[in-house]
Amino acid sequence: MRFNPFQYMKWAKEQAGKEWDCSLAASGMPALSMEDLGLRPEDIRIDRPGLYGDPELRGILARRYGVPESRVIIAAGTSLANFLVLGALLEPADEAIVETPTYESLPRIVEMLGAKVVPLARTFDEEFRVIPARLREAVTPRTRAIILTSLHNPSGVGVPEETLREIGEIADRSGALVIVDEVYIEYLPEGAFPRAATLGDPFVSTSSLTKAYGLGGLRVGWAVGPEPLIRKAHELHDLLDVECSAPSQSIAVRFFDGADAILSRTIEHLKRNYGILSRWAEDRGDIDLVPPDGGASAFPRLPPGVSSLDLSRRLMDEFGTVVVPGDFFEAPGFLRISFGGETGDLEEGLRRLGRAIDVSRD
């Protein structure tokens, strides 16, 4: 099988294995402990609750989206959920419209399946919004998928319901499906932005517990969409994985009991930390920033002439600090900066980033 390597993930795994003085690279919250979750050993199951996902977990997710359980598939994280959905949908010679800047996994999956990637620009000057008129121009008779993230990875900008419905009408007329990776919506209170699958056909939502809840190690994700697509995704899943981890799913079931309290604490922490990042950018005067609608990261634009890739390397080599260069999102000249970690680490990391920018401009 031929495929283009996922360069960002390779880089992220390499950096995760190193000790950094300051890390502003993580897009999720710090990992939660058993104590944080209020879990007891007897809460964790190792038996096989269901080969197509723990029925209790599928029921929780179905109620969350207001759909029958037959429209839910459990997968090992959002990335696998995206792969299963796209693998069940796309054929060689199909076209998939993919937003840019983008999370690199999304176009790589499309390419691996033999389909053509058609870019849809979400620009800084338009505050990274999705522009339906631009989407209409990109759609052709071969368009099978429109692939978005909401909240946008990397900018944190959401897609409002009005825009989603307009996108849905465009997709419906062309016979395409709208796949929305919503892993960052989990950072927001219910209803702040719509979950696409709650709007009915032709929408598909994918998500997981990885980012907002610090539960990436569980590898519990899901997709919610039209029943024929989900049924075919199950068939593809059969080829790749017998079943999802029973212990992980049992923890996920117990987690949802206290999810609101955990999210409330997370939102307060992120609000405080984003204020620090926003003031830092404003005080400098040479950093342009579109405020994210939520999430734990922002995507500021660097001063003209400063290379995000070179700056990232300098930060690591000379300042012991790691951020994500925008090059990994098809956006040179930008950085994805996390503000989900400890407040003191954020303040020190921004101080070092400022020094590295100043040195790079000298």
N, C-alpha and C positions, 0 to 999 in steps of 0.2 A: 504494500500500500504506500502510495506517495502522499506526503503531506508537508506543509511548511511548518517548521518548529514554532512553538509558542514562546517567543523570545522573552516576553515579560515574565512569564511564569518561571522560566529557567533562571532568570536574574533574581526574581523574588525568593526562590528556594535557596539560591546561593547566599543571598544576603541574610536570610533567616538563620542560617547556621553560624553566623558570626556575632561577636559581641560588639555592640556599638555604644558609644557614650550617649548618643541621642538618636532615636529612630522616629522619623516623621513619615514613615512609609506604609504603615499598616492601615488597611481600609476598614478593619473590623475593630471591635472593642477587645480589651484584654480578656483572656480566658476566665470563665467562671469556674468555681470549685464546687465539689459536692455539697459543701456547707452553704455556699451562696444559693444553691438550688434547693436546699432543704431536703436533700435526698438521703434515704437510708439504703443500706445494701439490699434489703428485700424489695426495694422498688425497681431494681434492675433485673430484667428477665434475660435468660440465656436460651430459653426454649424458642421454638419457631412459631411466632404468633400468626403468620400468614405469608405465603410465598409471594403474594402481590402487595405486600405491605401490611403492617399491623392494622387490623380493622379499626381499632380505637383511634389510632392516629389518622387514618384516612377519614374517619367520621368527623374528627375535630376540624380537619382541613376543609372537608366538604361543607360543613356548617359555616366556616369562616368565609367561604366564597359564595355560599348560597346555591350550591349545585349538588347533584347526586354524586355519590361516591364513585360511580362509574366514570366520572370525568376527572378523577384525581389519580396521579401516579406518583409513587414515592421513589426517590433516586438518591444516590450518594452525592448530595450537594447540588447547587444550582447549575454548575457546569455540565454535569452528567444529564441533568434534566433538559438543559438546552440541546445537548447532543441528541438525546432520545427524540425530542420533538422535531428537530430539524432533520434527523435521519429518517423519521417516519414520513416526512413531508416532501423533501426535495429529491429530485432525480437529476442526473446529468443533463445539461443544457437548460435547466431551469434558471431563473434569475431570482436573487434575493437582495432586496434593498436593505443596506446596513448603515446605520448612522455613523458619522465621523465628526469629531473624535469618538473613538470606540474602544471597548474592552476587547483586546486582541483575539481572545478565544472565539468570538462570534464570527468574524470573517474567515478565520482559519478553519472552523468547522464547515462553513459553506464551501470553501475551496476544496476541502478533503472529500466532500460528497460529490464533487464534479460540477457544482453549480457556479454561476457567475455572480460575483459580488458587484452590486451597483451602489456607489456611495451616496448618502444623503447628508448634506452638511448641516451641522448644528454649530453656529459660529459664535465667537466671543461677542462680536458687535451686535448680535441679536440675542444676547444673554443665554446662549446655548438652547434656545427654544426650538421645538420642532415646527417647521413651517409647512402646513398642508399643501400650499400651492406648489412648493418645490417638490413635494412628494408626488403630486399629480403628474408633473413633468417627467419623473423618473420611472413611473409605472409603464410597463409594456404588456402585451399579451402573454409573455413568458414569465411574468412576475408571479412567484408562488408564495413568497414570504416578505414581510416588512418587519425588520428586527430593530427593536429599540430597547433602551434601558430607562427606567424611571423608578427612582431617581437616577439621572444620567450619571454613568460612570465614564468620565472622571469628575464632572463639574458639580454633581449633586442637585441639578435642576430637574424638577418634576415635569410631568406631562399632565396638564389639567384635563378634567373630564370632557369639556367642550372640544378640546383638540383631539382627544382620543376618539370621540364619537365621529368627528369629521374624518379622521384616519380610517376608522372602521367602515365608513360609507365608501371611501375610495377603494379599500380592500375588497369590500363586498362586490362592487361593480366589476372588479378585475378577477375575482375568483381566488384572491390571495388570503392568507391568514396573517394576523398581526401578532408577533411573538414579543412579549414585553418582559424582560428580565427585571424583576421587582425586588431583588434582594435588599436594596437600600431603602425601599418603602418601609421595611420593618423598623426603621429608626423612628418612624412618625406615629402619632396617635391614629387610631382607626378613623378613616374618613378624610384625613388631611389631603390625600391624593387617592383617586380610585384605583382599586385592583382591576386590571383590564378584564380578566375573565368574568368579573361580576357584571360586565356590560353585555355578556352573551356572545354569540357568534358574530364576527369571525376572530375573536380574541383568545390568546393563550397567555397565561401568567406562569412565570417560573420564579422560584424563590427558595430560601433555606433559612436555617437558624444560625448561619455562619457569622454574619457581620454584626448585626445590632446586639446580639446576645452573647457574643464571645464563645460560641459553641461550634466552632469550625471543626474541632476534632471529632465531633459526632458524625459528620458527613451525612446529615439528614436534610434533604432538599425535596422539592416536589414540582410538578407541573399540573396545571388545571386548564382544560381546554375542551373542544368538541369531542364527543364520545368516540367517533370513528378514528380520530387522530390518536387519542389516548390508547385505544385498543391496539392500534398498530405500534405505538411506542412501547407497550407492554411486550409485544412480540419481538421487537428489537432488543429490549432489555433482557429477554430470555437468552439471547445469544451472548450477551456480555457479562451477565451476573445472575447467579441463581436467585439470590434474595438479598435484601438490605439487612444490615446488622440488627439483630434482635435487641441487644443491650442498648444500642443507640436509639432505636425507636421507642423503647420503653422509657428511657430518660426524657425523650422529646415529649411523650404523652404527659409525664409528670411535670415537665417544665411549663407547659401551657397553663397549669393551675396558677402559677405565680408570675406569669409573663408581664402583666400590666405593672406590677410593682417594680420589677427590674427595669422595664422600659422607662418608667417615670424618673428613676434615678439617673439613667443614661441620658435622658433628654436634658436634665438640669446640668449634668457634667459637660455635655457638648455645648450647651448654650454659653456657659462660662468660658470654656476654652475657645470657642469661635470668637468671642469678644476679644480675646487676647490676640488672635491671628488677625482679625479685622483692624484693630488699632495699630498693630505692627505694620501692616500694609499701608494704612493711612499715614502714619508717622513718617514712613520712608518717602512716600510720594512718587516712587518710581515703579511700584508694583500695582498692576491693575487686577481687580478681583470682582468676579460676579458672585454675589452672595448665594450660597447653596440653599435650597429649600429644606434641606435636612441632611442627615448622614454625618459621617465623621471625617470627611475630607473636603478640600476645596481645590480649585484648579487655577491659581493665579498666573497671569502673564508676566514674564520677565521683562526687564528693560531691553530696548533694542540693542542688538549686537551681542547679547549674552546667550551663549549656547546652553540649553538645558542639559544636554548630555555631558558637556565638558564641566558644567557647574556641579552636576551630580557626582562626577568622578572626583572633582576637587574636594567637595564636601566630605566624601568618604576618606580620601587619602590624607587630607591635611587637617580636617576638623572632626573626624570620628563621628560623622552624622550622615544619616541616609534619608533621602527623599526619592520620589519616583519621577524620573524625567518624562516630560510629555511625549518624547519620541516613541515611547511604548504605546501611546494612544493615538498615533498618527498626528501629533500636535507638537512639533519642535518649538521651543521658545516658551513652553509652559512647564509647570511643576504640579504634580499632585501631592499636596501636603496634608498629612493626617493630623487631626487635633483630638483624637479619641483617647490618647494615652494620659499619663500623669501630667498635671498642670505644670509642674516644675520642669519636666523634660521638654514640654512644648516651649516654654519660655526660653530655656537655654538653647534648644535647637534653632529657634528663630533668631536668636542673637548670633549664633554661628553662621546661619544661612545669610544673614545680613552682611557679616564680615566677608564671607566667600563671594557674595555678589560684588561688594566694593572692590575686592582684590581682582576679580575678573574684569572689571571695567577700567582698572588702572593701566 
